Each structure stands twice: as structure tokens, then as C-alpha cells.
Amino acid sequence: MFLLNRNNNQTLIHNRSEFRSNLKRLLGIRPRNLRLYEKAFIHRSATYTLPDGTKINNERLEYLGDSIIDGIVSDYLFRLYPEATEGFLTKTRSRIVNRETLNQLGLSMGLDKLIVSNLAPSDSPRNLYGNAVEALLGALFLDTGFDRTRRFFIEKVLKKHLNLDTVLASETDYKSIILEYCQKNKQKLNFTSREKPSAGNGHPLFTVTLEINSEVISQGEGTTKKEAEQEASMAALNKLGITKK
């Protein structure tokens, strides 16, 4: 990661030729709209404003990339596990697209060497690299379209930098994490459960609603109350942008 130092050409990259070469190695293609990718690596701490008031940073591309990654991973898992239940697919997708995993992917991809920031390395937020992954995917989508973006993320990111077996084997106590978060921030956490017969197999199905300060945040379902609470907690963590420590 390097600090912002805009030159006379109003570019935020010290060496554009080197930046283009690094992108080509990373993406496997020659980028067409270099400015788009340049923007993808500008952290909000390095935001600059155009004469018309437009703020230049990667937050809009991050928003776009977040949705694109969700779609790519959903489609990938749907095809990879044709017999899997919705619950398995949802849980696996959540483990792949959560902040912690995306941060690790960003570092493995070497994005820390491309990010432009006015923060000292010791002050960098822990979501910095995961956000850059999302922004990069947003830029790639705008530059090349969905199909090429999908191929890149599956072949050059997931298959190269992610051990799916490790992801599947990992078990996280999401309820403990959300409980710790609420205790730390002096917020009231409440779980409300309902039990109903499950269609077809006769086993009960539990639905749990998670509330923070009396506001409904998420819901989860499971064949046990514990499983439903974990699902609701996982959904709340994702919604609130809370990462596992």
C-alpha cells in the first residue's frame, strides 16, 4: 500500500505503466479503462473532489462489486453442489463472502500493494483489502462484462486463493460473536423463536428472530433452535458488517 501523491497529470498512481502491468498479471487481460481500475484502489481516506463536486474513491465500485460477488458465488455453489439444500448453500456462500474471507483473499491476491491510501499501515481498517476485492470486481464488470468477471473470480480468485474444504470444515459460533458485539456496545440482544411442523418430514422447524434494541435485524431457520439462532446471528453479522475476530 502506498500513500496518495497526485502528480501533474492528475493521476493517483505513481507509475501508470507499472500499474497497468500489475493489473494485466492479476487479471490475465489487458485493462481497457485504466482510470476505472485506478479508482477501484482509492480508499476514501485518499478521496479527492473534481471541480463539479464528484468525489473520487472506490466506495461506489465496492457497492457494485459486493452484489456481483454474491451473484457469482451463488451461481458457482449452485452448480458445484447440485444436491445441496438451500441452508447449506446459504451458509457456504456466507463463509466465502464475509469480510474476513474477502480480506484474506485481497491479501493473497497482492491488492495491498495497489491500494492508494492516506492512512499509515498501522491505522489501516481491517476491511480495507476485502473492500478492494469488491471494488476491483465492480471495475472489471464495468470494463469487460459479467461473463469475464465471473471467470476471473472463479478461476483466478476462488480456485487459486481459497481452500473450499477448509471453508466447509470451519465452524463459527456466530451467536457468541453477536452477543460479544452487543455487550461491548451496551446494546440489548434478544432472540425470539417459533416452532412449526416442517412440510414433508414431520420434523419441527424453528424460526428465530434476532432483535437489537427492539429492532428486528434478521431471521434464521433450522431443525433445532440452536441452528436457527446461528443462522439468524450469521445473517445479522453480515447485515451489520461485523467480522469474526
N, C-alpha and C positions, 0 to 999 in steps of 0.2 A: 504494500500500500504506500502511496506517496501523497505528499501534500499538494494542494492546489497552487499552481503557478502559471496563470494565464499569460501567453506570450502575445506578441504584436499581431498575430493572425487570429486572435480571439479563440484559439483552440485551448482546451483544457489538458491536452496530452503533450507531454514534453517532446516526445519523438513520435510523430504520427506514422512514419514508415515502420518503426519497430512495433507500434501498437497494431497496425494492420497485419503484420507478420504473425504476431502473437495470436490475434484473433483467427487468422487462417489456420494456424496449427490447432487451435482449440476447437473450432467449428468444423474443420475439414472442407471448408469452402472459402472462396474469396468474398468478403463482405462487400456489398454494393453501396450501402448508405452508411459510411463510416461515422457520420455525425450521430446517427441513431444509436450505434453501439457505444459511442463516446458518452452519450447521455446516460446509457444504462449503468455506467460505473461511477456516476457523480452522486455521491452521498449528499443528503440535504445540508450537511454542515458546510459543503462547498458550493451551495446554491448561488447562482448569480442571476441577475434580472436583466432582461432585454429592455430596450427603450420603450416597447409597448406594454411593459409590465409583466410579461410572461416570465415565470420562474423556471430556471433550467436545473433539474435534478432528476433522479431516477424513480421518483415515487409513483408517477403515472404508469411507467413501464412495469414497475413492480406490481401494481394493481392488476394490470393486464396479464402479466406472466403467472400470477397466482392462479387465476382462473384457467389458464391454458394448461398448467401443470396438473391441476385437478382433473381436467378432462383427459389428458394423455395417460395419467396413471390409472384412472378409472377404466379406460378402454384397454390398456395393457393387461391389467389384472383380470378383467372380464374374459379376455381371450386366453390368458395363461392358465386360469383355473375355471374351466367350463362347468364343473360340477359344484363349485363352491357356493355357500349360502351368501345372502346379502350381508349378514352380520360379519362374516369372515372378510369379505371384500372391503367393507367399510372400515373395519379395524386395520386391515393391512394397508389400505390407502392412507389412513390417518398416520400410521407409523412412518410412512415414506415421506409425506408432505409436511410433517410437523417441523417446527423451527429448528430443533436440534439436528435432525437428519439433514435438512437443507443447508444448515451451517457447515456441517461436516462435508457435504458434497461440494460446497463452494470452496472450501479449503483444499480438498483433494484435487479439484479442477485448477487450482492456482489462481483463483479470482482475487485473492488478497494482494496479488502483485499488480492488478489492473485497477483497483478501486481508487478513485480520487476523493480525498477527504481532507478536511482541515482539523481533524482530530489526531491527537497523539496516539500511537498504538496502544498505550496503556489505558486510554479513555474510550476505545472503540466499543460500541454496543455489541452484545453477543449475537444479535440478529443481523449484523452487518453483511455477512457473507451469504446467508440464506436469502436475504433481500436482493442481493446482487444476482443470485441464480435466477430468481423470478424476473428481475428486470432484463437480464440477458435473454431469457426465453420470450419475453414480450417484444424485445427488439428484433430477435430472429424471426418471430412470427410476422411482424410488420414488413420485414425485409424480404422474406422468402416464402411465407405462407405456412399453413398448418402442417401439411404432409412432411416437409423437410424439417420443420421444428420437431415434430413427433419422432422422426427417425433419429435426429440428433440426440434428443433427450433419452430415448430408449437405448440406442447403441453406444453413445459416447459418454453418457452420464450414468444411467441406471446399471447397465451391464458392466461398465468399466469401473465404476467407483462405489457401487452398492452391493453388499452381500445380502441377497434377499433371504437366504436361510437364517442368517443372524437376526435380521429384522423379524422374521416369523417366530424365532425362538425367544425373542426378548419379551419379557412381561413387565409392564409398568403399573404401579399402584397409583392410578390416576386420582382416586378418591383422596389418598393421603396428600397428593400434591395440591389439589384444590383446597383441601382443609388447611394445609400449612399457609397457602396464599391468603385465605380469608382471615386466619388468626393473625398473621403478620400485619394485615391492613385493617384489622379491627372491623371486619365485616361479618354479618350473620349468614351462615350457610345452613340451608335446610333441604332435606330430601323427602319427597312425598311419593309413596308407592301405591300402585293399584295392581290388583291381581285379577286376571280374567282367563277363561279357558282358551287354550290355543286351538286354532282350527285344525282338524285333521288327526292330531296325535293324542289328544286328551290331556296333554301335559299343560300345567298352568303357564301363563306368560305374564311376566311382571313389567310394568311400565313405571319408570321413576322420573319425576320432575325435579330438577335442581333449581333452587332459588337462592339468590344472593341479595340480602337486604329486601326481602319480599318481592324481588323482581325475578320473573321466570327467565332463566338463562338457557336451559337446554333440557332435553328429554333423552331417555335411553330405554331400551327394551332388552330382556333376556329371560332365559328359562329359570333363573334364580334371581332373587332380589339383589344379591351381591353383583352379579353380572350386569344387571340393569343399572346399578349405581355406577359401576365402572364405565359403562357406555355413556351415561349422562355426564360423568366427570370428564371423560375424554373430549366429548363434544364441547363442554364449557371451556376447557383449556384451549382448544383450538379457536373458539369464538373470541376469547379474551386475549389471545396471542401470548399465552403463558407457556414457557418452555420448561422441560424437565431439567432439573439441576444435575 
